[in-house]
Amino acid sequence: MIENRETHKWESKYWHPAVTADAVVFGFDGERLNLLLIERGGEPFKGAWALPGGFIDKDDPSAEAAAYRELYEETGIKDIYIEELKTFSDIGRDPRERVITIAFIALVAKNKYRIKGGDDAKEAKWFPVDNLPRLAFDHGRIIKTALNKLRQKAHNEPIGIYLLNKEFTLSQLQSIYSAILTPSADNNKILNKRNFANKMLKSGYIIDTGKRLTGHPHNAAKLYSFDEEKYNNAKTTGMQLML
């Protein structure tokens, strides 16, 4: 005999806070590290600048999916790699209600994307990380946390390549690491050109393409690329960049 089971709709007796997903997107302009921000079109903090993001909808399959959706709706950027940074849950971080945000971090080659404000974002714009405008909510704290994380990762992972085009010079790569680690007491380790080049080439996953930078007929710099497969193999053996 087959037992008939009634389908129950469970209702929680617990209070639920609102949850948002925000994206901390870094880009590089050739000299300085930049951050992608949106100008808020509505209250609270109307006219202030904020991280792209918003409330997680009931139909979003995950917080990461919500971050991707909001990033596309508010800036036009899509198809980039993001990873979870940290959850921010302090009381009072949003004047409307108790809001918990899950922040994500991304690194992109800035010149690959044409950004435009959309949805409830009046405008989308890149800002140098050392010259940010007035920020909404606790986004200054989130950005500071993301920068610290970025600087920690720079010592152990080849994160600089995610801010460049597919082919790059070692000088371009070094400029990115200098921008990421400034201001930092460890920055002088990066500024030594020969030391930086030796460490990158010894890693085994920064590969000489055999090409040179166009538009520079005399002593044109060599172009390199990143071999992701070799990097993943190096990680399995415990090898790290260790700048």
N, C-alpha and C positions, 0 to 999 in steps of 0.2 A: 504494500500500500504506500502510495506516494503522499507525503505530507504537504499540504498546501501552506505556504508561508506568506503572510501578509507583508507587503512592502511598507515600511514605515518611513516617514519623512522626519528625520531627526532635527530638532531645534535645540541649539545650544542655550544653556542657561547663563553662559558667561558673556561679559561685555567684550566687544570687539573694537580695537582701535582702527583708525584708517592707516593704510600702508601705501607708500609711494616708492617709485624707483627713479633714481637720478643718475645721470651719466657725467663723469668727469673726463672730458675728451681733450687730450693734449696734441698739439701739432707743432711743427718747427718751420720757421720762415727763412732759415739760412743763417740766422744770427742768434735769435732768442727763442726760448720755449714759449709757446702760446697756449691759451685756454679758450675753448669754445663756450660762449655764454649766450643766453637769450634775454631780451628785454621783456619784462612782464607787462602784459596788456591789461591786466585786471588786478583787483585787490585780492589779498593783501600785498603790500609792497609794489603797487602799480608804479611803473617807470623805473624800478630798480632792476638790476641784472641778476640773473640766477643761472644755475645749472639746468640744462635740458632735462626734463623729467615731469612726472605727474603721478596721479593716483593709479593704482593697479585696478584694472577693471575685472569684473567677475568672469569675463570670458578670456582673459589673458592666461595662457597655460602656465606661466611662471613669472617671477619677478624679472628675470632676464628678458623674457619676451616683452614685458611691459616697458622695460628700458629701451629696447630696440624700437618699439612702436612710438614711444614718446619722442625719441631722438629723431626719427624720420618725420613725424608730424610737425615738430617744432623747428627743425633745421634743414630737412631734406637729405640728411646723411643716412645711408643704409649700407648693409653688407660690410660692416667692420667687425673686428674682433674686440670683444669686451670681456672683462673678468670682474668677479665680485670683489669689492674693496672692503666694506665694513657696513654694519648696521648701526644707525644713529637713532636713539630712542629716548632722549632726554625729554622730560616734561617741559612744555612751554616753547618748544622749538617752532611751533606753528600756532599763530594766534587764533585760528579757527576752531581747532579741536586737537585731541591727542593724535599725533601723526608720527608713525615710525617710517623711516626711509631706509631702503637698501641701496647703497651707492655702488656704482660700477665704474671702472677705470678703463680708458682706451687710449691707444697711441696710434696716430695716423699721419701719413704724409700729407701735409696741409694743402699742397697744390693740386691734389687729386680730386678735391671735393669743392663743388659750388654750393655754398650754403645760402639759405633763405629762410626768413622767419615765417612760421605758419601756425595754424591752430590758434592757441591763446598766446603765442609769442609774437610781440609786435615787431621784433627784429632779432636776427641772429648775427653774431659778430665774434671775430677772434680778438683776444687781448693778450699782450705780454703778461706772463705770470707775475712779473715784478711791478706791474702798473695796472692793477685791476680797478674797476669802478666800484661804486657802492653796491653791496651785495645783499640779497634778500635772505631771510631766514637765518639759519646757521651755516650757510653755504661757504663762508670763509673758513670755518672749522673743517668742513668736509674737504675743501681744496687743500688746506694745509696737511691733512692726513694723507691725501693722495700724493702730494709732493714728497712727503717723507717716505712713503711706500715706494715711489718711483726712484728715489735716490738710493734706497736700500737695494732695490732690484738691479740698479745700474752696476753695482759692484760684482754681481754674481750671474747676471744674464745679459745676453746681447740685445737689450731692449732698444738700443739706438737704431737698429735696422728697420724697426717698424715706423720710424718717423721719416724715412727716406724713400726714394724711388727704388725700383728693383736693382738698378746698378748705381754705384756710388763710389766716391773717392774716399781714401782713408782720412783725408783732411775734413771732408764733410762729416764723416762719422765721428771724428774727434770733436768737431764743433758742437755736435749734439750732446755728447757726454759732458763737455765743459758747461753747456747751457743747463743741463739737468742738475749737475752737481754744484752749481753756483747759487747761493753762497754755501760753501762747505769747506771745512778744514782739510778734507781729503782731495780737494780740487787740484792741488799742485801735482798730485800723482798723474792726473790726466793730461795736464798741460805740457808735459814732456813729450814732444812729438815722436822721437825715436822709441821711447819706452812704450808709448801707446801703440804704435805700429807693430812693434815686436810682439806684444801680448795678443793683439788681434790676430796676427798671422799665425802665431803658434797655437791658437785655439783650434785650428783645423777646419773651421766652418765658415771662415771669411775667405772666399775663393777669388783668385785672379781670373778675370774674364778674358784676358788677352786683348782687351780694347783700351782705348785711351779717351779722355775727355775731349769732345769735339769743340771747335771754336778756339782752341789754344794750340796753335801750330808749333810753338817752341816749348819743349819740355812738358808736354801735356801729361797730366796726372793719369795714372792707371785707374781703371774701373774695376770694382770688385762686386761680388754678389754674395748673398747669404745662402748657405746650403743647409736647409732645415733638417734634412735626413741625417746629415753628419752631426748636427747639433743635438738632435734627439738621441742618437747613439752615444754621444759624449755624456749626456745626462745620465744614461743608464749605468755608466761606469763611475759616476760621481764627479766627473770633471766639471769645474766651474770657471767662470771668466776671471774672477778675483782681481779686479782693478785696484 
